[in-house]
Amino acid sequence: MSRKQFYTVPFVWNKTLWVMTFATFALWIGLSCWFLYHAFVDEPATVALFELIVLNLIMLPTIILCEGFAPQRLEIGDDGIVILRRYKSVVINREEIKSVEYISKLAFRGAIRTFGVGGLFGYYGRYYAPALGSFTLYATSFQNLYLIKKWSGESIVISCAEPKYIEEFIKD
């Protein structure tokens, strides 16, 4: 029986992520409707139209960029781990990996986001936590978290909806 070359695991959103993403869209739509309403009701409609344009010039690129860089799926194979994203996937070759270990969400106590996204389509970017140091996070939930340490000193934390595939990757 031949062994499968790689496994594809989707990033599964937790409830908090669904709520935060929905709330962002609801706020965007609600504010847009509010500005449109004032553009048609108020006499000097130029202020409301200007606010509507500024809002959409900020929100539209933000949503496009956040969705494009959000983690979509993991490909776990013999050669390494690939974090698939719409714009630029992250490839971690097996030769680059020093260790892979399970970590609990308690390791994130006191964590701060230094550059990244904390709830719109995912949790990703650069973070710092006292227990982990500086690391790059690609997650859509804080369950089944794995710390990947590279020989270069870089640390990457990923969430995996199906941990059996990561465990199989670690054993090989």
C-alpha positions as CSV (number, residue, x, y, z in Angstrom):
1,M,0.0,0.0,0.0
2,S,1.5,3.4,-1.0
3,R,1.7,6.2,1.5
4,K,0.0,9.5,0.6
5,Q,2.5,12.2,-0.4
6,F,0.9,15.0,1.6
7,Y,-2.2,16.0,3.5
8,T,-4.3,19.1,3.1
9,V,-5.8,20.4,6.3
10,P,-8.1,23.5,6.2
11,F,-7.7,26.2,8.8
12,V,-11.0,26.0,10.9
13,W,-12.3,29.2,12.3
14,N,-13.2,29.4,16.0
15,K,-16.3,31.3,17.2
16,T,-14.4,34.4,18.2
17,L,-12.9,34.7,14.7
18,W,-16.4,34.4,13.1
19,V,-17.8,37.0,15.4
20,M,-14.9,39.5,14.9
21,T,-15.0,39.1,11.1
22,F,-18.7,39.4,11.0
23,A,-18.7,42.4,13.3
24,T,-16.1,44.2,11.1
25,F,-18.3,43.7,8.0
26,A,-21.4,44.7,9.9
27,L,-19.7,47.9,11.1
28,W,-18.4,48.7,7.6
29,I,-21.9,48.2,6.0
30,G,-23.6,50.0,8.9
31,L,-21.4,53.0,8.6
32,S,-21.7,53.1,4.8
33,C,-25.5,53.1,5.1
34,W,-25.3,55.8,7.8
35,F,-23.2,58.0,5.5
36,L,-25.4,57.3,2.5
37,Y,-28.5,58.2,4.6
38,H,-27.0,61.5,5.7
39,A,-25.8,62.2,2.1
40,F,-29.5,62.1,0.9
41,V,-31.1,63.7,4.0
42,D,-28.7,66.5,4.9
43,E,-28.4,69.6,2.8
44,P,-24.6,69.8,2.5
45,A,-24.2,66.2,1.4
46,T,-20.6,66.7,0.5
47,V,-19.4,65.9,4.1
48,A,-21.2,62.6,4.3
49,L,-20.1,61.6,0.8
50,F,-16.5,62.5,1.7
51,E,-16.8,60.4,4.9
52,L,-18.2,57.5,2.9
53,I,-15.4,57.7,0.3
54,V,-12.7,57.8,3.1
55,L,-14.3,54.9,4.9
56,N,-14.3,52.7,1.8
57,L,-10.8,53.8,0.8
58,I,-9.7,52.5,4.2
59,M,-11.8,49.4,4.6
60,L,-11.7,47.9,1.1
61,P,-7.9,47.6,0.9
62,T,-7.8,46.4,4.5
63,I,-10.2,43.6,3.9
64,I,-8.6,42.6,0.6
65,L,-5.1,42.5,2.2
66,C,-6.3,40.7,5.3
67,E,-8.2,38.1,3.4
68,G,-5.2,37.6,1.0
69,F,-2.6,37.0,3.7
70,A,-4.9,35.0,6.0
71,P,-4.0,31.3,6.3
72,Q,-6.3,29.1,4.2
73,R,-5.0,25.6,4.4
74,L,-2.0,23.5,5.6
75,E,-0.2,21.1,3.3
76,I,1.7,18.6,5.4
77,G,4.0,16.3,3.5
78,D,7.3,14.4,3.5
79,D,9.2,17.5,2.2
80,G,7.8,19.9,4.8
81,I,4.8,22.1,5.7
82,V,3.2,24.7,3.5
83,I,0.9,27.4,4.8
84,L,-1.3,28.2,1.8
85,R,-2.5,31.8,1.6
86,R,-4.1,33.6,-1.3
87,Y,-1.2,36.0,-2.0
88,K,2.0,34.3,-0.8
89,S,2.2,30.9,0.7
90,V,4.7,30.1,3.4
91,V,7.0,27.1,2.7
92,I,8.8,25.4,5.5
93,N,11.1,22.7,4.2
94,R,11.9,19.7,6.4
95,E,15.6,20.5,6.3
96,E,14.9,24.0,7.9
97,I,13.0,22.5,10.8
98,K,14.9,22.0,14.0
99,S,11.8,20.8,16.1
100,V,8.0,20.7,16.1
101,E,6.2,20.6,19.4
102,Y,2.7,20.9,20.7
103,I,2.0,24.0,22.8
104,S,-1.0,24.9,24.9
105,K,-2.8,28.2,24.5
106,L,-1.5,29.1,28.0
107,A,1.8,29.8,26.3
108,F,0.1,32.9,24.8
109,R,-0.5,34.6,28.2
110,G,0.8,38.1,28.0
111,A,1.3,37.9,24.2
112,I,1.3,41.1,22.2
113,R,0.9,41.6,18.5
114,T,3.9,43.5,17.2
115,F,2.8,43.5,13.5
116,G,-0.2,41.5,12.2
117,V,-3.8,40.8,12.4
118,G,-5.7,39.7,15.5
119,G,-9.1,38.5,14.3
120,L,-10.0,39.6,10.8
121,F,-9.9,36.3,8.8
122,G,-7.4,34.9,11.3
123,Y,-4.6,35.5,13.7
124,Y,-1.4,36.0,11.8
125,G,1.7,38.1,11.8
126,R,4.5,38.8,14.3
127,Y,3.8,38.3,18.0
128,Y,5.8,38.3,21.2
129,A,5.0,36.2,24.3
130,P,7.1,35.9,27.4
131,A,7.0,32.0,27.2
132,L,7.8,31.8,23.5
133,G,9.7,34.9,22.7
134,S,9.2,36.5,19.2
135,F,7.3,34.3,16.8
136,T,5.2,34.3,13.6
137,L,1.7,33.1,14.1
138,Y,-0.6,31.5,11.5
139,A,-3.8,30.4,13.2
140,T,-7.6,30.5,13.0
141,S,-8.1,29.0,16.5
142,F,-6.1,28.5,19.6
143,Q,-6.7,24.8,19.7
144,N,-4.0,22.3,18.5
145,L,-1.2,24.8,18.3
146,Y,2.3,23.7,17.2
147,L,5.6,25.5,17.6
148,I,8.0,25.0,14.7
149,K,11.5,26.0,15.5
150,K,13.8,26.5,12.5
151,W,17.6,26.1,12.5
152,S,17.8,29.8,11.6
153,G,16.3,30.7,15.0
154,E,12.9,31.7,13.7
155,S,9.9,30.4,15.5
156,I,6.5,29.8,13.8
157,V,3.3,28.8,15.6
158,I,0.5,27.2,13.6
159,S,-2.9,25.8,14.4
160,C,-3.9,22.5,12.9
161,A,-7.5,21.3,12.8
162,E,-6.4,17.7,12.4
163,P,-3.4,17.2,14.7
164,K,-2.9,13.6,13.7
165,Y,-1.2,14.7,10.5
166,I,1.3,17.0,12.4
167,E,2.0,14.1,14.8
168,E,2.7,11.8,11.8
169,F,5.0,14.5,10.4
170,I,6.9,14.7,13.7
171,K,7.3,11.0,13.9
172,D,8.9,10.7,10.4
